[in-house]
Amino acid sequence: MIGFALGATGVRWSLGAIAVTLTVVEFSQLMLGRSLDHLTFLGIHVAAATAVTFFICSVRERRKPGEPVPLHDLLLALAALVAAGYFALQGPRVTERVVGVDPVFTLDIVFGVLLILVLLEACRRIAGIVLTVIAALFIGYILLGPHLPGGLAHRGLSLMRFIDLQVLSTQGIFGTPISASAHMVFYFVLVGAFLERSGAGKLFVDLAYCLTGRAWGGAGKASVVSSSLFGTVSGSAVANVLMTGVVTIPLMKRSGFKPQLAAAIEATASTGGQLAPPIMGAAAFILADIVGVGYASVVVAAIIPALLYYVSLFAVVDCQARRQGFGPDPSLPVAESLAGLRERWHLIPPLFLMIYLLMSHYSLMMTGGITTLAIVLVSWLRKATRMTPKPIFEAIVAAARTTADVAVPSAVAGIIVGTLVETGMALNLQRWLLDAAGNSLMITLVGAMLLTIIFGMGMPTAAAYLVSAILVAPALQELGVPALAAHLFVFYFAILSMVTPPVALAAYAAAGISRSNLWTTGWIAFVIAIPGFLIPYAFVFDQGLLLQGDALHIARVIATATIGVLGLSAATGGYAFGPLNWPLRLALFGFSPLLIDPRHFTDMIGLGVLITVVAYQIWTFKLRNRIKPSAAPGQRRRETV
């Protein structure tokens, strides 16, 4: 028995059984005609996600397909099913009990401790050591409160009271984070899995090469377009890099882009996928739940900031290509992509159907179910995309795997959130942030940005946002920032932590594909993403960028912000009607952000400097062409762009 391991077939069917059960439970209201008790529903969600983690992740790394699962991991998966299943069965009792008043039974403590232990180990495997250590520190903090020195001391909790809070209420593991994962995220994860299995991922890459393959820096621009499109489905920066980067990065390198630049472009483009409507990332659903607005409201507010992010990235690639002479590359597979596009175009309508359902305020369960069914139906229009029972089964299993990536960190984040609220640490940190900033909104925003990025280092976006939403966003709201703008601010920086050294996970994943230096790639990705770091400040000071306000005002702030990000892109790429020298690049770096600032006087200053730089560049461009000697006979003169 010591050497026993479950083989590939057993793993496949075990994962399939868990995934199908999870899917049936998630659609229980549609399939069974009734909804399950809230805690029962969440308990099954946690049980399935945690068990799946032990199937797909070994002690040190993710398992390869077909790799056997040893006995100790099977026992951990069983422990997760039993522990979370126990609390799922306690759903009716927990719903009626009063926290802190009704008794906590011995079995509650036993299974509660077991659930927390397996969750922490699952989190370490699937999300890394950072979030796990933070959660463990918070558990120690709440249990050892009376024994801590100085200002860290608090009244603390007994083990019984701790279990009461964390697993017998909706303030801990079964709180807002896991509720968002179960009630919102799963349905769009399922849609993404079905789109991927039907061939939509290849469709997005084909569409990108058809649109940009013959442009300057076409391979880099195709990376931006394909990653933005696929990112709306995957909702994960690293997954986006791994899916599209294996195609786009080699083609960028072949077109002349240096390996570190190719990797940085792919990483920055993939990171922005979580900002891009209509699906965005898992954290966006959690944001909607915390702020108390419809998901459609979050999507509408995110449209312009996402467009500005990708306009800036597209412009950086164009400037880099023109400065380095990466003209249209005839070797890019445009004809092949066009053929692929003709073969898969019918997979696009389900996405528009999903957008319509979202905007029409259908429930997320109904939206996800109808969209998934539509994907299966339209897939039968072409043999290459046809979803038979096998790919349908594979899509359901893939959805369960991706759900584990979100649900396990969300459950562990619930432990942190419950501790923050129970000990009063959340209020203390908010007060510290406001006091340190002297109640200055600008200084508070900078502090909030730094804290959110620190929380996001090595942590999944959903977990990083959750912690920041509890610790940081309320401080911004206290200074008068509207709730949606405050939460979008920390949401953006939780995402941008994926390209912020020293732990830039998306950049490091791309560096692995391009075989470039991790540190160099991370810093280049950070520089490319600089406009994205400024956009959140703009929509905090003026919600016109969130499409709130009168039409004329919205149009003005969008226009000036667009000019501002283009100026920053020119400075980053080093090109504007010709190569830019360093004094001009520094001028653009310094004054373009004034256009992103929505105030009139900053717009006038920034626009004045930008016009001056552009006029100088056009004048020198014409001067160079006037004094340029004619090409020698028999030689083709290179066109200046």
C-alpha positions as CSV (number, residue, x, y, z in Angstrom):
1,M,0.0,0.0,0.0
2,I,2.9,2.4,0.6
3,G,3.9,2.4,-3.0
4,F,0.3,2.5,-4.3
5,A,-0.5,5.2,-6.9
6,L,-3.6,5.8,-8.9
7,G,-2.9,5.5,-12.6
8,A,-3.8,7.7,-15.5
9,T,-7.2,6.1,-16.2
10,G,-8.1,6.2,-12.5
11,V,-7.1,9.9,-12.2
12,R,-9.1,10.8,-15.3
13,W,-12.3,9.2,-14.1
14,S,-11.9,10.4,-10.5
15,L,-11.4,14.0,-11.7
16,G,-14.3,13.5,-14.1
17,A,-16.6,12.3,-11.3
18,I,-15.7,15.3,-9.1
19,A,-16.0,17.8,-12.0
20,V,-19.4,16.5,-13.2
21,T,-20.7,16.5,-9.6
22,L,-19.5,20.1,-9.1
23,T,-21.1,21.1,-12.4
24,V,-24.4,19.5,-11.5
25,V,-24.4,21.2,-8.1
26,E,-23.5,24.6,-9.7
27,F,-26.5,24.3,-12.0
28,S,-28.7,22.6,-9.4
29,Q,-31.4,25.3,-9.6
30,L,-31.7,24.6,-13.3
31,M,-31.1,20.8,-13.3
32,L,-32.9,19.9,-10.1
33,G,-35.5,22.6,-10.0
34,R,-34.4,24.0,-6.6
35,S,-31.4,25.6,-5.0
36,L,-29.3,24.0,-2.3
37,D,-28.8,25.5,1.1
38,H,-26.2,28.2,1.0
39,L,-23.6,26.6,3.2
40,T,-24.2,23.2,1.6
41,F,-23.6,24.7,-1.8
42,L,-20.4,26.4,-0.7
43,G,-19.2,23.3,1.1
44,I,-19.5,21.2,-2.0
45,H,-17.7,23.9,-4.0
46,V,-14.8,23.9,-1.5
47,A,-14.7,20.1,-1.2
48,A,-14.5,19.7,-5.0
49,A,-11.9,22.4,-5.6
50,T,-9.6,21.3,-2.8
51,A,-9.8,17.6,-3.8
52,V,-9.0,18.5,-7.4
53,T,-5.9,20.4,-6.2
54,F,-4.4,17.3,-4.8
55,F,-5.1,15.4,-8.0
56,I,-3.4,18.0,-10.3
57,C,-0.6,19.3,-8.0
58,S,2.1,17.2,-6.4
59,V,4.1,18.4,-3.4
60,R,6.4,20.5,-5.6
61,E,4.8,21.2,-8.9
62,R,1.8,20.6,-11.2
63,R,1.4,17.1,-12.5
64,K,1.7,16.4,-16.2
65,P,-1.3,14.8,-17.9
66,G,-1.3,11.1,-17.3
67,E,1.0,11.3,-14.3
68,P,-0.1,8.9,-11.4
69,V,-1.3,10.2,-8.1
70,P,0.4,8.7,-5.0
71,L,-1.5,7.4,-2.0
72,H,-0.7,10.3,0.3
73,D,-2.3,12.8,-2.2
74,L,-5.3,10.5,-2.6
75,L,-5.7,10.5,1.2
76,L,-5.4,14.3,1.3
77,A,-8.1,14.6,-1.4
78,L,-10.3,12.3,0.6
79,A,-9.7,14.3,3.7
80,A,-10.8,17.5,1.8
81,L,-14.0,15.8,0.6
82,V,-14.8,14.5,4.1
83,A,-14.0,17.7,6.0
84,A,-15.8,20.1,3.6
85,G,-18.5,17.6,3.1
86,Y,-19.2,17.5,6.8
87,F,-19.9,21.2,6.9
88,A,-21.9,20.9,3.7
89,L,-24.2,18.5,5.5
90,Q,-24.4,20.9,8.4
91,G,-25.8,23.6,6.1
92,P,-29.4,23.7,7.6
93,R,-28.0,23.8,11.2
94,V,-25.5,26.5,10.5
95,T,-28.1,28.6,8.7
96,E,-30.3,28.6,11.8
97,R,-27.6,28.9,14.5
98,V,-26.4,32.2,16.1
99,V,-22.6,32.6,15.9
100,G,-21.0,33.0,19.3
101,V,-24.2,31.9,21.1
102,D,-25.1,28.3,19.9
103,P,-22.8,25.5,20.9
104,V,-19.8,24.3,18.9
105,F,-19.6,20.5,18.9
106,T,-16.4,18.4,19.2
107,L,-16.9,17.1,15.6
108,D,-17.1,20.8,14.4
109,I,-13.7,21.4,15.9
110,V,-12.2,18.2,14.5
111,F,-13.4,18.6,11.0
112,G,-12.8,22.4,11.1
113,V,-9.1,22.0,12.0
114,L,-8.8,19.2,9.3
115,L,-10.4,21.5,6.7
116,I,-8.1,24.4,7.5
117,L,-5.0,22.2,7.3
118,V,-5.9,20.6,4.0
119,L,-6.9,24.1,2.6
120,L,-3.5,25.5,3.6
121,E,-1.6,22.7,2.0
122,A,-3.8,22.9,-1.2
123,C,-3.2,26.6,-1.3
124,R,0.6,26.1,-1.0
125,R,0.5,23.8,-4.0
126,I,-1.8,25.7,-6.3
127,A,-1.1,29.4,-5.4
128,G,2.4,29.3,-3.9
129,I,4.0,29.8,-0.5
130,V,3.3,33.5,-0.1
131,L,-0.5,33.4,0.5
132,T,-0.1,30.3,2.6
133,V,2.4,31.8,4.9
134,I,0.3,35.0,5.2
135,A,-2.8,32.9,6.2
136,A,-0.8,30.9,8.7
137,L,0.5,34.1,10.3
138,F,-3.0,35.5,10.6
139,I,-4.2,32.3,12.2
140,G,-1.4,32.5,14.7
141,Y,-2.1,36.2,15.2
142,I,-5.8,35.6,16.0
143,L,-5.1,32.6,18.4
144,L,-2.1,34.1,20.2
145,G,-3.5,37.7,20.5
146,P,-3.2,38.1,24.3
147,H,0.4,36.8,24.3
148,L,1.7,39.3,21.7
149,P,3.8,42.3,22.7
150,G,2.8,46.0,22.6
151,G,0.4,47.3,20.0
152,L,0.1,43.9,18.4
153,A,-1.8,42.4,21.4
154,H,-5.6,41.9,21.3
155,R,-8.1,39.8,23.2
156,G,-7.6,36.8,20.9
157,L,-9.9,33.8,20.3
158,S,-10.1,30.3,21.7
159,L,-9.9,27.4,19.3
160,M,-13.6,26.8,19.7
161,R,-14.5,30.5,19.0
162,F,-12.0,30.4,16.0
163,I,-13.8,27.4,14.5
164,D,-17.1,29.1,15.2
165,L,-16.0,32.1,13.2
166,Q,-14.1,30.4,10.4
167,V,-16.3,27.4,9.4
168,L,-19.7,27.8,11.1
169,S,-20.4,31.2,9.8
170,T,-20.2,33.2,6.6
171,Q,-17.4,35.4,7.9
172,G,-14.4,33.1,7.2
173,I,-13.8,30.2,4.8
174,F,-17.5,30.3,3.6
175,G,-17.5,34.1,3.3
176,T,-17.6,36.6,0.4
177,P,-14.5,35.3,-1.5
178,I,-15.7,31.7,-1.8
179,S,-19.3,32.8,-2.4
180,A,-18.2,34.9,-5.4
181,S,-16.2,31.9,-6.7
182,A,-19.2,29.6,-6.4
183,H,-22.0,31.9,-7.4
184,M,-20.1,33.9,-10.1
185,V,-16.7,32.8,-11.3
186,F,-17.5,29.1,-12.0
187,Y,-20.0,29.8,-14.7
188,F,-17.6,32.0,-16.7
189,V,-14.7,29.5,-16.1
190,L,-17.0,26.9,-17.6
191,V,-17.7,29.1,-20.6
192,G,-14.0,29.7,-21.1
193,A,-13.3,26.0,-20.9
194,F,-15.9,25.2,-23.6
195,L,-14.6,28.0,-25.8
196,E,-11.0,26.7,-25.5
197,R,-12.0,23.1,-26.3
198,S,-14.1,24.2,-29.3
199,G,-11.1,26.1,-30.8
200,A,-11.8,29.7,-29.9
201,G,-8.3,30.2,-28.5
202,K,-6.9,29.4,-32.0
203,L,-9.6,31.6,-33.5
204,F,-8.4,34.7,-31.5
205,V,-4.8,34.1,-32.6
206,D,-5.9,33.7,-36.2
207,L,-8.0,36.9,-36.0
208,A,-5.0,38.8,-34.6
209,Y,-2.7,37.8,-37.4
210,C,-5.3,38.6,-40.0
211,L,-5.7,42.1,-38.6
212,T,-2.1,42.9,-37.9
213,G,0.2,40.4,-39.7
214,R,1.1,42.8,-42.5
215,A,1.7,45.9,-40.2
216,W,4.9,47.2,-38.8
217,G,5.9,45.0,-35.9
218,G,3.0,42.7,-37.0
219,A,4.0,39.8,-34.8
220,G,4.1,42.0,-31.7
221,K,0.8,43.6,-32.5
222,A,-0.7,40.2,-33.1
223,S,0.4,39.2,-29.6
224,V,-1.3,42.3,-28.1
225,V,-4.6,41.6,-30.0
226,S,-4.7,37.8,-29.4
227,S,-3.8,38.1,-25.7
228,S,-6.4,40.8,-25.2
229,L,-9.1,38.6,-26.8
230,F,-8.1,35.4,-25.1
231,G,-7.7,37.2,-21.8
232,T,-11.4,37.9,-21.8
233,V,-12.0,34.2,-21.7
234,S,-9.2,32.9,-19.5
235,G,-9.2,35.6,-16.9
236,S,-5.7,34.6,-15.8
237,A,-2.5,36.4,-16.8
238,V,-0.2,33.3,-16.5
239,A,-2.6,31.0,-18.3
240,N,-3.0,33.6,-21.0
241,V,0.8,33.7,-21.5
242,L,1.1,30.0,-21.6
243,M,-1.8,29.6,-24.1
244,T,-0.9,32.4,-26.6
245,G,2.7,33.0,-25.8
246,V,3.9,29.6,-27.2
247,V,2.7,30.9,-30.6
248,T,3.3,34.6,-30.5
249,I,6.7,34.8,-28.7
250,P,8.6,32.6,-31.3
251,L,7.1,34.6,-34.1
252,M,8.1,37.9,-32.5
253,K,11.7,36.6,-32.1
254,R,11.7,35.5,-35.7
255,S,10.6,38.9,-36.8
256,G,13.5,40.6,-35.0
257,F,12.2,41.3,-31.5
258,K,14.8,40.6,-28.8
259,P,13.7,37.7,-26.6
260,Q,13.3,39.8,-23.5
261,L,11.2,42.4,-25.4
262,A,9.0,39.7,-27.0
263,A,8.4,38.1,-23.6
264,A,7.6,41.5,-22.0
265,I,5.1,42.4,-24.7
266,E,3.3,39.0,-24.3
267,A,3.3,39.3,-20.5
268,T,1.9,42.8,-20.5
269,A,-0.7,42.0,-23.1
270,S,-1.8,38.9,-21.2
271,T,-2.0,40.8,-17.9
272,G,-4.4,43.3,-19.4
273,G,-6.8,40.5,-20.3
274,Q,-8.1,40.6,-16.7
275,L,-9.0,44.2,-17.3
276,A,-10.8,43.6,-20.6
277,P,-14.6,43.2,-20.6
278,P,-16.8,41.3,-21.0
279,I,-15.5,38.5,-18.7
280,M,-12.4,40.1,-17.2
281,G,-11.0,38.1,-14.3
282,A,-12.3,36.2,-11.3
283,A,-11.6,39.3,-9.1
284,A,-14.1,41.4,-11.1
285,F,-17.0,39.2,-10.0
286,I,-15.8,39.4,-6.4
287,L,-15.6,43.2,-6.8
288,A,-19.2,43.4,-8.0
289,D,-20.3,41.4,-5.0
290,I,-18.4,43.5,-2.5
291,V,-19.4,46.9,-4.0
292,G,-23.0,45.7,-4.3
293,V,-23.4,46.6,-8.0
294,G,-24.4,44.4,-11.0
295,Y,-21.6,42.8,-12.9
296,A,-22.7,44.7,-16.0
297,S,-21.9,48.0,-14.1
298,V,-18.4,46.8,-13.5
299,V,-18.0,45.9,-17.2
300,V,-19.2,49.3,-18.4
301,A,-16.9,51.1,-16.0
302,A,-13.9,49.1,-17.1
303,I,-14.3,49.6,-20.9
304,I,-12.4,52.9,-21.3
305,P,-9.5,52.1,-18.9
306,A,-9.0,48.7,-20.7
307,L,-9.0,50.4,-24.1
308,L,-6.5,52.9,-22.9
309,Y,-4.3,50.2,-21.6
310,Y,-4.3,48.3,-24.9
311,V,-4.0,51.4,-27.0
312,S,-0.8,52.3,-25.1
313,L,0.6,48.8,-25.5
314,F,-0.2,48.7,-29.2
315,A,1.4,52.1,-29.7
316,V,4.6,51.0,-27.8
317,V,4.9,48.0,-30.1
318,D,4.5,50.2,-33.1
319,C,7.1,52.7,-31.9
320,Q,9.6,50.0,-31.1
321,A,9.0,48.4,-34.5
322,R,9.5,51.6,-36.4
323,R,12.6,52.6,-34.4
324,Q,14.2,49.3,-34.9
325,G,13.1,48.9,-38.5
326,F,10.8,45.8,-38.1
327,G,8.7,46.3,-41.2
328,P,5.9,44.1,-42.4
329,D,7.1,40.5,-42.2
330,P,5.9,38.4,-45.2
331,S,6.7,35.2,-43.4
332,L,4.0,35.6,-40.8
333,P,1.2,33.0,-41.3
334,V,-1.5,35.4,-42.5
335,A,-2.9,33.1,-45.2
336,E,-3.0,30.2,-42.8
337,S,-4.7,32.4,-40.2
338,L,-7.2,33.6,-42.7
339,A,-8.1,29.9,-43.5
340,G,-8.4,29.2,-39.8
341,L,-10.6,32.2,-39.3
342,R,-13.0,31.0,-42.0
343,E,-13.1,27.6,-40.3
344,R,-13.9,29.0,-36.8
345,W,-15.7,32.3,-37.3
346,H,-19.0,30.7,-36.1
347,L,-17.6,30.4,-32.5
348,I,-17.9,34.2,-32.1
349,P,-21.7,34.6,-31.8
350,P,-21.9,32.9,-28.4
351,L,-19.7,35.6,-27.0
352,F,-22.1,38.3,-28.2
353,L,-25.0,36.3,-26.8
354,M,-23.2,36.2,-23.5
355,I,-22.7,39.9,-23.5
356,Y,-26.4,40.4,-24.4
357,L,-27.5,38.2,-21.5
358,L,-25.2,40.0,-19.1
359,M,-26.5,43.4,-20.1
360,S,-30.1,42.2,-19.9
361,H,-29.5,41.3,-16.2
362,Y,-30.0,37.5,-16.5
363,S,-28.6,35.6,-13.6
364,L,-25.0,34.5,-14.0
365,M,-26.1,30.8,-13.7
366,M,-28.6,31.3,-16.6
367,T,-26.0,33.3,-18.6
368,G,-23.3,30.7,-18.2
369,G,-25.7,27.8,-18.9
370,I,-27.2,29.3,-22.1
371,T,-23.8,30.5,-23.4
372,T,-22.2,27.0,-22.8
373,L,-25.1,25.3,-24.6
374,A,-24.8,27.8,-27.5
375,I,-21.1,27.0,-27.8
376,V,-21.8,23.3,-28.1
377,L,-24.6,23.9,-30.7
378,V,-22.6,26.2,-32.9
379,S,-19.5,23.9,-32.7
380,W,-21.4,21.4,-34.7
381,L,-21.5,23.7,-37.7
382,R,-17.9,22.7,-38.6
383,K,-16.2,19.3,-38.3
384,A,-13.0,20.9,-36.9
385,T,-14.8,22.5,-34.0
386,R,-17.5,19.8,-33.3
387,M,-17.8,19.1,-29.6
388,T,-18.7,15.4,-29.1
389,P,-19.0,13.8,-25.6
390,K,-15.3,13.5,-25.2
391,P,-14.4,17.2,-25.6
392,I,-17.4,18.1,-23.5
393,F,-16.2,15.9,-20.8
394,E,-12.7,17.4,-21.1
395,A,-14.1,20.9,-20.9
396,I,-16.0,20.1,-17.7
397,V,-12.8,18.6,-16.2
398,A,-10.8,21.7,-17.4
399,A,-13.3,24.0,-15.7
400,A,-12.9,22.1,-12.4
401,R,-9.1,22.5,-12.7
402,T,-9.4,26.2,-13.3
403,T,-12.0,26.5,-10.5
404,A,-9.5,25.1,-8.1
405,D,-7.1,27.9,-9.1
406,V,-9.6,30.4,-7.9
407,A,-11.6,28.7,-5.2
408,V,-8.8,27.4,-3.0
409,P,-7.0,30.8,-2.7
410,S,-10.5,32.4,-2.2
411,A,-11.3,30.1,0.7
412,V,-7.9,30.8,2.3
413,A,-8.4,34.5,1.7
414,G,-11.6,34.2,3.6
415,I,-9.6,33.1,6.6
416,I,-7.5,36.3,6.3
417,V,-10.6,38.5,5.8
418,G,-12.3,37.0,8.8
419,T,-9.3,37.5,11.0
420,L,-8.9,41.1,9.8
421,V,-12.4,42.0,10.7
422,E,-12.6,40.1,14.0
423,T,-9.4,41.5,15.4
424,G,-10.0,45.1,14.2
425,M,-6.8,45.0,12.2
426,A,-8.5,46.2,9.1
427,L,-9.7,49.4,10.8
428,N,-6.3,50.0,12.4
429,L,-4.5,49.7,9.1
430,Q,-6.9,52.0,7.4
431,R,-6.4,54.6,10.1
432,W,-2.6,54.2,9.9
433,L,-2.7,54.7,6.1
434,L,-4.8,57.9,6.5
435,D,-2.7,59.2,9.3
436,A,0.6,58.6,7.4
437,A,-0.9,60.4,4.4
438,G,-2.1,63.3,6.4
439,N,-5.6,62.8,4.9
440,S,-4.1,63.7,1.5
441,L,-5.9,61.8,-1.3
442,M,-2.9,61.7,-3.6
443,I,-0.5,60.3,-0.9
444,T,-3.2,57.9,0.2
445,L,-3.6,56.7,-3.4
446,V,0.2,56.1,-3.7
447,G,0.2,54.2,-0.4
448,A,-2.8,52.2,-1.5
449,M,-1.0,51.3,-4.8
450,L,2.1,50.2,-3.0
451,L,0.3,48.1,-0.5
452,T,-1.9,46.4,-3.2
453,I,1.2,45.6,-5.3
454,I,2.9,44.1,-2.3
455,F,-0.1,42.0,-1.5
456,G,-0.2,40.9,-5.1
457,M,3.4,39.7,-5.2
458,G,3.2,35.9,-5.7
459,M,-0.5,35.9,-4.9
460,P,-3.4,35.2,-7.3
461,T,-5.2,38.3,-8.4
462,A,-8.5,37.4,-6.7
463,A,-6.8,36.9,-3.3
464,A,-4.6,40.1,-3.7
465,Y,-7.7,42.1,-4.5
466,L,-9.7,40.7,-1.6
467,V,-7.1,41.6,0.9
468,S,-6.8,45.1,-0.5
469,A,-10.5,45.5,-0.7
470,I,-10.7,44.9,3.0
471,L,-7.6,46.9,4.0
472,V,-7.1,49.6,1.5
473,A,-10.3,50.5,-0.4
474,P,-12.2,51.7,2.7
475,A,-9.5,54.3,3.3
476,L,-10.0,55.7,-0.2
477,Q,-13.8,55.7,0.4
478,E,-13.3,57.6,3.7
479,L,-11.7,60.4,1.7
480,G,-14.7,60.7,-0.6
481,V,-13.7,58.3,-3.5
482,P,-16.9,56.5,-4.8
483,A,-17.0,52.8,-3.9
484,L,-16.8,51.5,-7.5
485,A,-13.8,53.8,-8.3
486,A,-12.0,52.9,-5.1
487,H,-12.4,49.2,-5.6
488,L,-11.4,49.4,-9.3
489,F,-8.3,51.3,-8.2
490,V,-7.1,48.4,-6.0
491,F,-8.4,45.9,-8.5
492,Y,-6.1,47.3,-11.3
493,F,-3.0,47.3,-9.1
494,A,-3.7,43.7,-7.9
495,I,-3.6,42.8,-11.6
496,L,-0.6,44.9,-12.5
497,S,1.4,43.2,-9.7
498,M,1.7,40.4,-12.3
499,V,4.2,42.6,-14.2
500,T,5.8,44.4,-11.3
501,P,9.2,43.2,-10.1
502,P,10.5,41.6,-8.0
503,V,7.7,39.0,-8.3
504,A,6.2,39.5,-11.8
505,L,4.6,36.1,-12.4
506,A,3.3,36.8,-15.9
507,A,6.6,38.2,-17.0
508,Y,8.5,35.2,-15.6
509,A,6.1,32.8,-17.4
510,A,6.8,34.6,-20.7
511,A,10.5,34.6,-20.0
512,G,10.4,30.8,-19.7
513,I,9.0,30.5,-23.1
514,S,11.4,33.1,-24.7
515,R,14.4,31.8,-22.7
516,S,15.2,35.3,-21.7
517,N,16.5,36.7,-18.4
518,L,13.7,36.8,-15.8
519,W,14.8,40.0,-14.1
520,T,15.3,41.9,-17.4
521,T,12.0,40.7,-18.8
522,G,10.2,41.8,-15.6
523,W,11.6,45.3,-15.7
524,I,10.8,45.7,-19.4
525,A,7.3,44.6,-18.9
526,F,6.9,47.0,-16.0
527,V,8.1,49.9,-18.2
528,I,5.8,49.0,-21.0
529,A,2.9,48.9,-18.5
530,I,3.6,52.4,-17.1
531,P,0.5,54.0,-18.7
532,G,-1.6,51.3,-17.0
533,F,-0.2,52.5,-13.6
534,L,-1.5,56.0,-14.3
535,I,-4.9,55.3,-15.6
536,P,-6.4,54.3,-12.2
537,Y,-5.3,57.7,-10.7
538,A,-7.2,59.4,-13.6
539,F,-10.5,57.7,-13.0
540,V,-10.3,58.2,-9.2
541,F,-10.0,62.0,-9.7
542,D,-12.6,62.0,-12.5
543,Q,-15.1,59.2,-13.1
544,G,-15.6,60.4,-16.7
545,L,-13.2,57.6,-17.6
546,L,-15.6,55.2,-16.0
547,L,-18.4,56.5,-18.3
548,Q,-20.0,58.4,-15.5
549,G,-21.2,62.0,-16.2
550,D,-22.4,64.0,-19.1
551,A,-21.4,63.0,-22.6
552,L,-19.3,66.1,-23.5
553,H,-17.2,65.8,-20.3
554,I,-16.7,62.0,-20.9
555,A,-15.6,62.7,-24.5
556,R,-13.1,65.3,-23.3
557,V,-11.4,63.2,-20.6
558,I,-11.3,60.2,-22.9
559,A,-9.7,62.2,-25.7
560,T,-7.0,63.8,-23.5
561,A,-6.2,60.6,-21.7
562,T,-5.8,58.9,-25.1
563,I,-3.3,61.6,-26.2
564,G,-1.5,61.2,-22.9
565,V,-1.0,57.4,-23.1
566,L,0.1,57.8,-26.7
567,G,2.7,60.3,-25.6
568,L,3.9,57.9,-22.9
569,S,4.0,55.1,-25.5
570,A,6.1,57.2,-27.8
571,A,8.5,57.9,-25.0
572,T,8.7,54.2,-24.1
573,G,9.1,53.1,-27.7
574,G,11.6,56.0,-28.5
575,Y,9.8,57.0,-31.7
576,A,7.5,59.8,-32.9
577,F,7.8,60.7,-36.6
578,G,11.4,59.5,-36.3
579,P,13.7,58.3,-33.4
580,L,13.4,60.3,-30.2
581,N,16.5,61.5,-28.4
582,W,16.7,61.1,-24.6
583,P,15.8,64.8,-23.7
584,L,12.6,64.5,-25.8
585,R,11.8,61.1,-24.4
586,L,12.2,62.5,-20.8
587,A,10.0,65.5,-21.7
588,L,7.3,63.1,-22.9
589,F,7.6,60.9,-19.9
590,G,7.3,64.0,-17.6
591,F,4.5,65.9,-19.3
592,S,2.3,63.2,-21.0
593,P,0.8,62.1,-17.6
594,L,-0.6,65.7,-17.3
595,L,-3.0,64.7,-20.1
596,I,-4.1,61.6,-18.3
597,D,-4.9,63.9,-15.3
598,P,-8.4,65.0,-16.1
599,R,-8.1,68.7,-15.0
600,H,-8.2,71.5,-17.6
601,F,-5.0,73.3,-16.7
602,T,-2.9,70.1,-16.6
603,D,-4.4,69.2,-20.0
604,M,-3.2,72.5,-21.5
605,I,0.3,72.2,-20.1
606,G,0.7,68.6,-21.3
607,L,-0.8,69.3,-24.7
608,G,1.5,72.3,-25.2
609,V,4.6,70.2,-24.5
610,L,3.3,67.3,-26.7
611,I,2.6,69.6,-29.6
612,T,6.0,71.2,-29.3
613,V,7.8,67.8,-29.3
614,V,5.7,66.5,-32.3
615,A,6.3,69.8,-34.2
616,Y,10.0,69.5,-33.6
617,Q,10.0,65.9,-34.7
618,I,8.1,66.6,-37.9
619,W,10.5,69.5,-38.7
620,T,13.6,67.4,-38.2
621,F,11.9,64.6,-40.2
622,K,11.4,66.9,-43.2
623,L,14.9,68.3,-42.7
624,R,16.5,64.9,-42.8
625,N,14.6,64.0,-46.0
626,R,15.6,67.3,-47.6
627,I,19.4,66.8,-47.1
628,K,19.4,63.0,-47.6
629,P,21.5,62.1,-50.6
630,S,19.9,60.3,-53.4
631,A,20.3,56.5,-53.6
632,A,23.1,55.2,-55.8
633,P,22.1,54.0,-59.2
634,G,20.9,50.4,-59.1
635,Q,20.2,50.6,-55.4
636,R,16.8,50.8,-53.9
637,R,16.4,53.7,-51.5
638,R,14.9,52.6,-48.1
639,E,11.7,54.4,-47.4
640,T,11.7,56.6,-44.3
641,V,8.7,56.1,-42.0
